[in-house]
Amino acid sequence: MTIEHATGDGESTATSDCCGSSGCGVDVATLSLTVVSADDAAPEVRPDFVQHLRAGVSVLLLGEADQETRTRAEQAVGMTGRVIAVNPSSGRVHDLRLDLARFENYLAEHPVRTSADWQKAEAFAQQLRDESPLVASDSIDAVIANNVLSLISAAERNQFFTELFRVLRRGGQIILNELVSDEELTDSQRQDAPLQSLGLANTLREDVLLTAFEDARLYGIEILHRQTKPHTTVNGIEFRSLTVRAWKGKQGACLDARQAVIYKGPWKMVVDDDGHKLFRGQRMAVCDKTFQIYSRSPYAEHMIPVPPATPVPLEMAPAFSCHTSAVRDPRDTKATDLSLTLVPDGSCCSPGGSCC
């Protein structure tokens, strides 16, 4: 097993675990905010991220990861797995290409005193990103990110999700745990120094966090855990922990291999992240890529896959339009001999019958 630890150029000043007490370095009594301490709420067990890992995978632990989490992750992936623990500094969590330790060594040997020095440093940083990225593209099976959005600004958030998408392999998953709000924070609230000290200034509204996963071209987005009682309440706005999982892999050509899926229910109709509408009990036509996605987590338990009786080689499969909600003709998934008649011997429900 490979275990790597990458550290940024300093510890973050974010205090998202702060309970609104003097231990945060903020005298709550002097604030114009009404803060309800997390101590007033019943404690909740944090979701177990490691249960979603398996032997042999490459894992990126991003943000706050204690030694127990690292040890359990290492045990979960086993000797053939790989764990990379990144504790980036504030403002660098969105740039997983840049190896800050190597860049700091460069700056120590080549101090920036002129604009020419600055340009050389920038060029070296870009060289590191291109030739020796801290986390390589398409190299990670699972990203576990814990309380990282508080480390970056709103302007850097898109790059953060772009970086997560970049490092994931096809079929890889992201599990992100973050404090979210139930109401949108105003610009003035986000600029409030005490709110920033509480680690809440960059908090996303809970539904906006899910939209960020959609915008990053991820699929299968689901809430694994939502804290029942708020972590903190500020002027009536509740902040609570939300754990979200999403997957990479819906990119690629849509080819018609005559496959179908039947959505089991319980809803009458559902829509996935690509706009496919699945009607309960209907034999819905899907492309091979979607068929493979539906055959895996998180969809598999809700679907009945219906492959064709005669497999269609993908090199011979025509293009498929995923913008329609077509029902697959049953004859497309059956043998070519459509005149075939098979009748079981004896009564269906007699001893030895095939139906009961």
Backbone torsions as a table, in degrees:
resi	resn	phi	psi	omega
1	MET	NA	137.4	176.7
2	THR	-99.4	126.8	178.7
3	ILE	-120.2	121.6	-178.4
4	GLU	-124.4	143.7	177.4
5	HIS	-126.5	119.3	178.1
6	ALA	-116.8	127.4	-175.5
7	THR	-122.4	143.1	179.0
8	GLY	-79.0	-164.0	-173.1
9	ASP	-91.3	13.5	178.9
10	GLY	169.0	167.1	178.8
11	GLU	-81.6	145.6	178.6
12	SER	-71.0	148.5	176.5
13	THR	-95.0	0.8	179.8
14	ALA	-67.0	140.8	-177.6
15	THR	-129.6	60.4	-175.7
16	SER	-69.3	-17.0	177.9
17	ASP	-90.8	3.6	-179.5
18	CYS	-64.5	142.8	-177.2
19	CYS	-102.4	14.2	178.7
20	GLY	78.7	22.4	-179.8
21	SER	-106.8	178.6	-179.1
22	SER	-66.4	-14.7	177.3
23	GLY	-65.5	-14.6	178.2
24	CYS	-85.2	-4.3	-174.5
25	GLY	81.5	13.5	-179.4
26	VAL	-127.4	128.6	175.7
27	ASP	-84.8	102.6	-175.2
28	VAL	-60.3	-29.9	-177.0
29	ALA	-64.5	-22.5	-178.2
30	THR	-90.5	-4.5	-175.9
31	LEU	-83.8	157.1	174.5
32	SER	-91.4	17.6	-178.4
33	LEU	-107.9	153.3	171.7
34	THR	-103.5	108.8	-174.3
35	VAL	-112.4	125.5	174.3
36	VAL	-99.8	119.5	-176.4
37	SER	-66.7	148.9	175.4
38	ALA	-64.6	-20.2	178.9
39	ASP	-64.5	-20.6	-179.8
40	ASP	-77.8	-11.3	-178.3
41	ALA	-105.2	152.5	177.8
42	ALA	-67.2	135.0	-179.4
43	PRO	-64.9	146.8	178.5
44	GLU	-122.0	149.0	178.2
45	VAL	-76.7	130.0	179.0
46	ARG	-70.2	148.8	179.5
47	PRO	-62.9	147.7	-179.2
48	ASP	-89.6	100.8	-178.7
49	PHE	-68.2	-36.1	-170.8
50	VAL	-66.2	-23.6	-179.2
51	GLN	-62.2	-17.4	-178.7
52	HIS	-90.5	2.0	-179.4
53	LEU	-97.1	159.9	178.5
54	ARG	-141.5	166.6	-177.0
55	ALA	-62.5	139.9	173.0
56	GLY	89.9	-3.3	-175.8
57	VAL	-90.9	160.7	173.8
58	SER	-98.3	127.1	-173.7
59	VAL	-121.3	135.2	172.7
60	LEU	-109.8	114.4	173.9
61	LEU	-93.8	115.5	-172.0
62	LEU	-120.0	125.2	178.1
63	GLY	96.9	-141.6	-176.3
64	GLU	-77.2	107.2	178.0
65	ALA	-133.7	108.8	-179.4
66	ASP	-74.0	171.0	-176.1
67	GLN	-63.2	-34.5	179.4
68	GLU	-63.2	-43.3	178.7
69	THR	-63.3	-42.2	179.4
70	ARG	-62.6	-45.1	-178.4
71	THR	-62.8	-44.5	-179.6
72	ARG	-66.3	-36.4	176.6
73	ALA	-64.2	-42.2	178.9
74	GLU	-62.9	-39.7	178.3
75	GLN	-67.8	-37.0	-178.1
76	ALA	-67.4	-39.9	-177.0
77	VAL	-82.6	-18.3	175.0
78	GLY	71.8	-171.1	-175.4
79	MET	-66.5	-25.4	-178.5
80	THR	-93.1	-1.8	-179.3
81	GLY	-93.0	-175.9	-175.9
82	ARG	-149.1	131.4	178.5
83	VAL	-122.4	124.9	174.4
84	ILE	-113.5	119.1	179.2
85	ALA	-105.5	115.2	-178.7
86	VAL	-114.1	119.8	175.4
87	ASN	-115.1	77.2	-171.9
88	PRO	-73.4	157.5	177.7
89	SER	-77.4	167.4	178.6
90	SER	-58.8	130.3	177.8
91	GLY	91.7	-5.9	-178.5
92	ARG	-116.1	-2.7	-178.8
93	VAL	-65.1	-19.7	-178.4
94	HIS	-88.4	-0.7	-176.8
95	ASP	-126.6	82.7	-178.1
96	LEU	-84.2	3.7	174.1
97	ARG	-84.0	-34.7	-171.4
98	LEU	-85.4	120.0	174.4
99	ASP	-81.9	99.2	-174.4
100	LEU	-63.5	-35.4	-179.1
101	ALA	-61.8	-45.7	178.9
102	ARG	-68.0	-35.4	178.8
103	PHE	-68.7	-38.2	177.2
104	GLU	-63.6	-38.5	177.5
105	ASN	-62.6	-40.1	177.8
106	TYR	-62.2	-45.4	-178.2
107	LEU	-65.3	-33.7	177.8
108	ALA	-65.3	-35.2	-179.7
109	GLU	-86.7	-22.8	-178.3
110	HIS	-131.7	76.6	-179.1
111	PRO	-58.4	143.3	179.7
112	VAL	-88.6	110.6	179.8
113	ARG	-119.3	-22.4	-178.5
114	THR	-131.1	169.1	177.1
115	SER	-63.7	-32.0	177.5
116	ALA	-65.3	-40.4	176.5
117	ASP	-61.7	-41.3	-179.5
118	TRP	-63.1	-41.5	179.3
119	GLN	-64.5	-37.9	177.9
120	LYS	-67.1	-39.3	178.1
121	ALA	-64.4	-42.5	177.5
122	GLU	-61.8	-40.9	179.8
123	ALA	-65.8	-38.9	178.5
124	PHE	-67.0	-39.8	177.7
125	ALA	-60.9	-41.8	178.8
126	GLN	-67.7	-34.8	177.0
127	GLN	-63.1	-41.2	176.7
128	LEU	-61.8	-43.5	179.7
129	ARG	-60.4	-41.1	-174.3
130	ASP	-79.2	-41.2	-171.1
131	GLU	-100.1	-31.2	-177.3
132	SER	-138.6	63.2	-177.8
133	PRO	-62.5	145.9	178.0
134	LEU	-57.0	-45.0	174.8
135	VAL	-125.9	119.0	-174.8
136	ALA	-71.8	155.6	177.5
137	SER	-66.8	145.5	175.6
138	ASP	53.0	41.6	-175.8
139	SER	-119.4	-5.4	-171.2
140	ILE	-118.1	134.1	176.0
141	ASP	-89.3	-30.3	-178.4
142	ALA	-147.8	128.4	172.9
143	VAL	-106.0	126.6	173.3
144	ILE	-114.1	111.0	-176.1
145	ALA	-115.6	124.2	-175.5
146	ASN	-123.4	114.3	177.3
147	ASN	52.5	59.4	-178.9
148	VAL	-108.9	-26.2	-176.4
149	LEU	-66.4	-24.2	177.5
150	SER	-68.9	-13.3	-178.5
151	LEU	-86.7	-11.3	-173.1
152	ILE	-126.7	159.9	179.0
153	SER	-84.1	167.6	178.3
154	ALA	-61.8	-33.9	-179.1
155	ALA	-67.8	-25.0	-178.0
156	GLU	-94.7	-4.5	-172.8
157	ARG	-65.2	-41.4	179.8
158	ASN	-61.7	-40.3	178.9
159	GLN	-65.6	-35.7	178.0
160	PHE	-59.0	-49.4	-179.6
161	PHE	-68.9	-32.3	175.5
162	THR	-63.1	-40.4	178.5
163	GLU	-65.9	-40.9	177.0
164	LEU	-60.3	-43.0	178.8
165	PHE	-63.3	-40.4	-177.2
166	ARG	-62.8	-45.8	-173.2
167	VAL	-76.6	-20.6	-178.1
168	LEU	-74.0	140.4	168.4
169	ARG	-75.6	162.0	173.8
170	ARG	-61.7	129.0	-175.7
171	GLY	89.2	-0.6	179.2
172	GLY	-79.9	163.9	-176.3
173	GLN	-125.5	151.6	173.1
174	ILE	-116.1	130.2	172.8
175	ILE	-120.2	113.3	-174.6
176	LEU	-119.6	127.5	176.7
177	ASN	-112.3	126.1	-173.7
178	GLU	-149.1	151.5	169.8
179	LEU	-78.1	129.9	179.7
180	VAL	-127.6	161.8	178.8
181	SER	-107.7	157.7	176.9
182	ASP	-91.9	-10.4	176.1
183	GLU	-131.8	156.5	178.9
184	GLU	-73.4	133.0	175.3
185	LEU	-80.5	139.9	176.5
186	THR	-76.8	163.1	178.5
187	ASP	-59.8	-39.1	-179.7
188	SER	-66.5	-35.8	176.8
189	GLN	-66.8	-39.4	179.9
190	ARG	-66.6	-25.6	179.0
191	GLN	-88.0	-4.7	-176.3
192	ASP	-70.5	121.7	-176.3
193	ALA	-59.2	-45.3	178.5
194	PRO	-61.4	-38.5	178.5
195	LEU	-65.5	-35.9	175.7
196	GLN	-65.3	-38.5	178.8
197	SER	-64.8	-29.6	177.5
198	LEU	-79.3	-2.9	179.4
199	GLY	75.1	25.2	-173.6
200	LEU	-116.9	-1.6	-172.9
201	ALA	-66.2	-31.3	-177.6
202	ASN	-99.1	14.6	-176.3
203	THR	-64.9	136.8	175.3
204	LEU	-93.0	148.1	169.6
205	ARG	-65.2	145.2	-169.3
206	GLU	-57.7	-39.7	-180.0
207	ASP	-74.5	-27.6	178.3
208	VAL	-68.4	-33.7	176.6
209	LEU	-60.9	-42.0	178.4
210	LEU	-65.2	-38.0	178.0
211	THR	-63.3	-34.3	178.7
212	ALA	-61.9	-35.4	176.1
213	PHE	-67.4	-40.1	177.5
214	GLU	-61.5	-45.7	-178.9
215	ASP	-63.6	-24.5	179.3
216	ALA	-83.7	6.9	176.1
217	ARG	69.3	29.6	175.5
218	LEU	-94.1	164.1	-177.3
219	TYR	-134.5	173.9	177.1
220	GLY	61.6	34.9	-174.3
221	ILE	-72.6	127.0	-178.3
222	GLU	-145.2	148.4	175.4
223	ILE	-86.7	116.8	178.6
224	LEU	-85.4	-31.8	-176.9
225	HIS	-156.8	136.1	174.1
226	ARG	-132.5	120.5	-179.0
227	GLN	-60.4	128.7	-175.8
228	THR	-69.2	-54.7	178.6
229	LYS	-94.3	143.4	-175.4
230	PRO	-65.3	147.4	174.6
231	HIS	-68.9	-44.3	179.6
232	THR	-148.7	148.6	174.4
233	THR	-124.7	126.6	-178.7
234	VAL	-125.1	115.2	-179.3
235	ASN	48.8	42.0	177.5
236	GLY	85.4	-12.1	178.3
237	ILE	-85.4	125.5	-176.9
238	GLU	-95.3	136.2	177.1
239	PHE	-117.4	127.3	-178.4
240	ARG	-143.3	162.3	-179.7
241	SER	-79.2	135.1	178.2
242	LEU	-132.5	128.9	178.0
243	THR	-111.9	123.3	-175.1
244	VAL	-123.3	141.1	174.9
245	ARG	-121.5	143.4	177.1
246	ALA	-149.1	166.3	-172.5
247	TRP	-129.6	154.8	174.2
248	LYS	-109.5	139.1	174.0
249	GLY	146.6	7.8	-178.7
250	LYS	-88.9	2.3	179.7
251	GLN	-80.0	152.9	178.1
252	GLY	125.5	174.7	-176.4
253	ALA	-72.4	149.9	176.0
254	CYS	-102.8	113.6	-176.4
255	LEU	-121.1	140.7	-175.8
256	ASP	-92.5	104.4	176.5
257	ALA	-106.0	22.6	177.1
258	ARG	61.1	35.0	178.6
259	GLN	-95.7	160.9	177.4
260	ALA	-146.1	161.4	173.3
261	VAL	-133.8	149.1	176.0
262	ILE	-116.4	118.1	177.6
263	TYR	-77.0	126.8	-173.8
264	LYS	-74.3	-29.2	-170.2
265	GLY	112.7	-174.5	17.2
266	PRO	-88.8	-10.0	-178.7
267	TRP	-75.0	151.8	-179.9
268	LYS	-68.2	-34.6	179.8
269	MET	-154.4	141.8	175.7
270	VAL	-131.5	159.1	178.6
271	VAL	-127.7	131.0	179.6
272	ASP	-91.4	-176.1	-173.9
273	ASP	-70.1	-14.8	176.4
274	ASP	-98.1	2.5	178.9
275	GLY	90.2	4.6	176.2
276	HIS	-66.7	128.5	175.2
277	LYS	-98.9	125.2	-178.9
278	LEU	-116.0	119.6	-179.4
279	PHE	-97.1	130.6	-175.6
280	ARG	-52.4	128.1	176.1
281	GLY	80.5	-7.5	-178.6
282	GLN	-88.6	146.1	178.2
283	ARG	-84.7	87.7	-173.0
284	MET	-83.1	131.4	178.2
285	ALA	-74.8	133.3	178.4
286	VAL	-138.0	159.8	175.2
287	CYS	-78.9	170.0	-177.9
288	ASP	-62.8	-39.5	-179.3
289	LYS	-61.1	-46.9	179.4
290	THR	-66.9	-37.2	177.7
291	PHE	-59.4	-42.9	179.5
292	GLN	-68.0	-39.3	178.9
293	ILE	-63.8	-44.1	-179.5
294	TYR	-67.6	-17.2	180.0
295	SER	-84.4	-1.7	-178.9
296	ARG	-122.4	172.3	174.7
297	SER	-62.4	142.1	7.9
298	PRO	-97.6	11.2	-173.3
299	TYR	-92.7	-27.8	-165.1
300	ALA	-53.3	-40.2	-176.4
301	GLU	-69.1	-13.8	-178.3
302	HIS	-101.7	-4.3	-171.8
303	MET	-121.5	150.8	168.1
304	ILE	-112.0	110.1	179.7
305	PRO	-74.0	139.9	178.9
306	VAL	-125.9	91.0	179.3
307	PRO	-78.0	161.5	175.9
308	PRO	-72.5	150.6	178.5
309	ALA	-62.2	-37.0	177.4
310	THR	-111.8	110.6	-178.4
311	PRO	-56.8	143.6	178.8
312	VAL	-105.6	115.4	177.0
313	PRO	-58.7	135.3	-175.8
314	LEU	-62.8	-29.1	178.8
315	GLU	-69.2	-14.2	177.8
316	MET	-108.3	-3.2	-176.8
317	ALA	-79.2	134.2	177.2
318	PRO	-76.3	169.7	177.6
319	ALA	-66.6	149.0	-179.0
320	PHE	-122.5	135.9	177.7
321	SER	-90.4	114.5	179.5
322	CYS	-87.2	7.7	-179.0
323	HIS	-93.7	5.6	177.3
324	THR	-116.0	161.5	176.1
325	SER	-116.5	64.3	-174.8
326	ALA	-82.5	146.2	173.8
327	VAL	-92.1	130.2	-177.8
328	ARG	-74.3	130.6	174.3
329	ASP	-62.5	127.7	-179.6
330	PRO	-54.3	-28.2	-178.6
331	ARG	-68.4	-19.5	178.5
332	ASP	-71.7	-22.9	-176.7
333	THR	-107.0	9.1	180.0
334	LYS	-110.8	172.6	179.5
335	ALA	-63.2	162.4	-176.5
336	THR	-71.3	-22.7	180.0
337	ASP	-81.9	86.3	-174.7
338	LEU	-79.3	-4.2	177.5
339	SER	-94.6	3.8	-175.8
340	LEU	-64.7	137.2	174.8
341	THR	-128.2	124.9	178.1
342	LEU	-126.9	122.9	179.3
343	VAL	-121.3	127.0	-179.2
344	PRO	-66.8	148.8	176.7
345	ASP	-73.6	136.1	176.8
346	GLY	74.1	-174.7	179.8
347	SER	-71.7	142.4	-178.9
348	CYS	-56.1	-42.3	-174.6
349	CYS	-103.1	12.6	176.2
350	SER	-74.2	163.5	177.3
351	PRO	-53.0	126.2	-177.5
352	GLY	85.9	-1.7	178.3
353	GLY	-64.4	162.6	-173.6
354	SER	-94.6	-5.5	-173.1
355	CYS	-98.1	-28.8	-171.1
356	CYS	-111.3	NA	NA
